[in-house]
């Protein structure tokens, strides 16, 4: 599955369950670990877990070759690693504390419109 397809798949899964403040970062020129990072928030630990689960579910339905998750037990910050796309689903307090967007400051941040 191509990077753009994975990105759209993840964004669709997040939109379906109403993720909050979705940001997409193209990091392919800054790191070799991934091409795209998606960062979003959920309203509660249950919402965070559901958002991450929905990304995994949709990725499996589309036969994504690589899917790994971390943090689903606690549900404060769940990472869904799809190789070329990494999705960070966080509680707003965690997101504010870690400021992931600031780590990638040179990158133009693209906020996804989920209207």
Wavefront OBJ file of the C-alpha trace (Angstrom):
o trace
v 0.000 0.000 0.000
v 1.392 3.399 -0.962
v 2.120 6.122 1.589
v -0.635 8.433 0.345
v -3.173 5.598 0.521
v -2.110 4.763 4.079
v -2.360 8.410 5.062
v -5.869 8.732 3.628
v -6.918 5.461 5.238
v -5.737 6.662 8.667
v -7.382 10.063 8.229
v -10.661 8.400 7.231
v -10.560 6.129 10.286
v -9.921 9.121 12.542
v -12.612 11.221 10.915
v -15.158 8.401 11.242
v -14.838 8.523 15.034
v -14.459 12.302 15.244
v -10.824 12.760 16.217
v -10.009 16.223 17.545
v -7.458 18.651 16.065
v -5.928 16.338 13.464
v -2.503 17.438 12.218
v -0.535 15.823 9.377
v 3.236 16.240 9.146
v 5.338 15.217 6.152
v 8.616 14.188 7.803
v 10.200 12.136 5.020
v 13.064 14.629 4.533
v 13.832 14.821 8.263
v 13.834 11.194 9.383
v 14.136 7.696 8.037
v 11.654 6.174 10.485
v 8.534 7.238 8.579
v 7.222 9.540 5.864
v 4.057 10.895 7.479
v 3.081 11.569 11.082
v -0.507 12.162 12.047
v -1.237 13.610 15.471
v -4.713 13.928 16.947
v -6.563 13.998 20.233
v -9.405 12.038 21.756
v -11.852 13.173 24.425
v -11.145 10.339 26.882
v -8.989 7.231 27.210
v -11.858 5.224 25.739
v -12.063 7.609 22.757
v -8.277 7.477 22.250
v -8.349 3.667 22.252
v -11.340 3.598 19.873
v -9.664 5.977 17.433
v -6.492 3.869 17.371
v -8.501 0.645 17.072
v -10.398 2.096 14.125
v -7.147 2.929 12.318
v -5.924 -0.645 12.903
v -9.253 -2.136 11.813
v -9.332 -0.169 8.560
v -5.652 -0.932 7.861
v -6.304 -4.658 8.299
v -9.357 -4.476 6.043
v -7.140 -2.974 3.341
v -4.380 -5.562 3.877
v -1.753 -3.134 5.159
v 1.483 -5.106 5.401
v 2.772 -3.683 8.672
v 0.709 -2.711 11.709
v 2.087 -2.250 15.196
v 0.536 -0.492 18.175
v 1.780 0.709 21.518
v 0.078 2.317 24.513
v -3.390 0.856 23.997
v -3.524 -0.527 27.555
v -3.310 2.894 29.205
v -5.097 4.803 26.451
v -3.500 8.160 27.179
v -1.246 8.052 24.108
v -1.610 5.296 21.542
v 0.782 4.975 18.623
v -0.307 3.140 15.498
v 2.726 2.386 13.339
v 1.877 1.626 9.715
v 5.551 1.925 8.655
v 5.281 4.837 6.198
v 2.611 6.487 8.367
v 2.677 6.784 12.149
v -0.467 7.889 13.977
v -0.283 9.425 17.464
v -3.649 9.491 19.242
v -3.407 11.369 22.530
v -5.417 12.809 25.354
v -5.288 16.630 25.160
v -3.268 16.792 28.415
v -0.631 14.423 27.029
v -0.514 16.274 23.753
v -0.062 19.602 25.502
v 2.672 18.187 27.740
v 4.750 16.568 24.966
v 4.160 19.130 22.176
v 5.018 16.706 19.368
v 4.203 19.334 16.783
v 6.974 21.526 18.240
v 9.537 18.752 17.745
v 8.916 18.996 14.023
v 8.717 22.810 14.000
v 10.454 23.381 10.640
v 7.670 21.450 8.948
v 4.602 23.280 7.757
v 1.754 21.871 9.838
v -1.377 20.930 7.989
v -4.530 20.821 10.088
v -7.078 18.453 8.609
v -10.571 19.816 8.158
v -13.142 17.318 9.401
v -16.308 19.270 8.760
l 1 2 3 4 5 6 7 8 9 10 11 12 13 14 15 16 17 18 19 20 21 22 23 24 25 26 27 28 29 30 31 32 33 34 35 36 37 38 39 40 41 42 43 44 45 46 47 48 49 50 51 52 53 54 55 56 57 58 59 60 61 62 63 64 65 66 67 68 69 70 71 72 73 74 75 76 77 78 79 80 81 82 83 84 85 86 87 88 89 90 91 92 93 94 95 96 97 98 99 100 101 102 103 104 105 106 107 108 109 110 111 112 113 114 115
